[in-house]
């Protein structure tokens, strides 16, 4: 069974789409954590029964935020700050704080303990900006570049963060996302480039994200897979039907302009597509908004 068939089976009868979401949201910067947790709620709201979001906040020794007991997501001022505005969700929220020298080990342990089926980790511009991540991805895409030589081109802090993110994605046993926070305010305008066949797992996330009111999702099928493969056409039509016209396909006769990219709140893309994107001579790359790079367990 190829990957498209697997996705069609995932959507068949919609049973897979209604399974409870159990999301682990990891972060150091509090504002980035708030933005990412709200995205996690947006993904989980289409299947809220028995769903849960676990926040894992990595703190420095001087920070005073205390561990919080498991609680319902609509209780407490701290919890409300991490939820979409006005949301009275039945989704359970758990909050944990950690003083840690090994974020990767703690994330893997927490994901296993909480039986998570999605892991999201967020980084702010102060930790690793988009240009640093782009440079690292570009250097790694060339097999002639030794790992040690690549890391020498970054500061010690940057190298450590990049190594942790790469290891998390490569070792994932559940779908894993890297959120690069560029000041996300709303998640209403979402741009989804499809630059690799492996990126089609993004359709699962498109379906969940499109359940929110006022969302508009634009898919750029750069490889023409939707028009050229009947199964992909079927998958796309299913998503369009189930999301009440919130999902649109970019007209390839039009050029993507920087102004359009600036109007987007969020880019969602697969790992292989991300590598191709940052290596492509696209002038609007420098204007990318907050970006969520997702790897599924099948890619």
Protein Blocks (a to p, Z undefined) as FASTA:
>chain_A
ZZklmmmmmmgoolmmmpccddddddfblmlmmmmmmmmmmmmmmmmgopacdddddddf
kbcbdcdddddfkgcjklmmmpcehiacfbdcdddddddfblklmmmmmmmmnopabdcd
dddfklocfklmmmmmmmmmpmklcfklmmmmpcfklmmmmmmmmmmmmmpcbdcddddd
ehiabfkbccdddfbfklmmmmmmmmmmmmpghiacddddfkommmmpmklmmmmmmmmm
mnnopaccddfkbccdfklmmmpmbdcddfklmmmmmmpccfklmmpccddddddfkZZ
